[in-house]
Amino acid sequence: YTTLFRAVVTLVMDAAMCYTEPAFTLTGGSPAGGVYNIGDSLNVLTFSPTVYGVGTHLITYIYMNPSGCVDSASINFTVNPQPQIDTVEAPDLCAGSAPMNLDSFFTPLGGVYSGFAVSQNYFYPSLAGAGNHLVTYNYTDANGCMDTLVYPIAVKNSVSVSLVSSEVDYTICSGDYILFTASGAEFYEFFLNGVSQGAASTTDTFSTTGLASHDEVYVIGTNSCSADTSDVIITDVITLPTVDAGKDTTLTL
């Protein structure tokens, strides 16, 4: 009689990949000429992580020798998930704001930040200047799987508020109307002799007919991340003269 021998079958291949990696042709089975099965899927040529999904999949290589003897080898092949970067919305920043610690706005930590005005894990508004900026964050997990996120940061100009009067010489008669106009901010709060004339608002004017001599007017201007106080305007108010036409006189013609 004839003794038939099975071939020694092996399967040597990487045992894991990331979900975002491209499909690949199945190889590594020996001797050559066999077929690959993945779970219940028979005679598979390629493995696609997006088709089979995250998790562990049994890949089996089956080989039949010329004598009809069959042997196989298997591995458990793992598809690892892509890590997910989460962020918190960036705060309002001005060109004069303190450096922003990016680690407070990204999870998971341990990745690499890049972009203009970025050093290690800090973004520097004073270096970036006013405008819209982008920070790129690359994170690689323990399985070698990577996610990338581009993060927008807006930097505003710092407030520099000024105040002008409708009377350029700051001199009016008692009871006259005078208008004060502020500029350089988003919100304005006017003060008369240190007393607020109303809550901060987008209204950039303040008018009155009730000033007394040497009254002081100034404005505090703000945006969402900075504030500034204008110079004080001191107005001279001239007392109206008293006119006396004398006693009434009656003339008879």
Stockholm file with secondary structure:
# STOCKHOLM 1.0

chainA/1-253         YTTLFRAVVTLVMDAAMCYTEPAFTLTGGSPAGGVYNIGDSLNVLTFSPTVYGVGTHLITYIYMNPSGCVDSASINFTVNPQPQIDTVEAPDLCAGSAPMNLDSFFTPLGGVYSGFAVSQNYFYPSLAGAGNHLVTYNYTDANGCMDTLVYPIAVKNSVSVSLVSSEVDYTICSGDYILFTASGAEFYEFFLNGVSQGAASTTDTFSTTGLASHDEVYVIGTNSCSADTSDVIITDVITLPTVDAGKDTTLTL
#=GR chainA/1-253 SS CCCCCCCCCEECCCCEEETTSCCEECCCEESTTCEEEETTBCSCCEECHHHHCSEEEEEEEEEECTTSCEEEEEEEEEEECCCCCEECCCCCEETTSCCEEGGGTEESCSCEEESTTEETTEECHHHHCSEEEEEEEEEECTTSCEEEEEEEEEEECCCCCEEEESSTTCEEETTCCEEEEEESSSEEEEEETTEESSCCBSCCEEEESCCCTTEEEEEEEECSSCEEECCCEEEEEECCCCCCCCSCCCCCC
#=GC SS_cons         CCCCCCCCCEECCCCEEETTSCCEECCCEESTTCEEEETTBCSCCEECHHHHCSEEEEEEEEEECTTSCEEEEEEEEEEECCCCCEECCCCCEETTSCCEEGGGTEESCSCEEESTTEETTEECHHHHCSEEEEEEEEEECTTSCEEEEEEEEEEECCCCCEEEESSTTCEEETTCCEEEEEESSSEEEEEETTEESSCCBSCCEEEESCCCTTEEEEEEEECSSCEEECCCEEEEEECCCCCCCCSCCCCCC
//
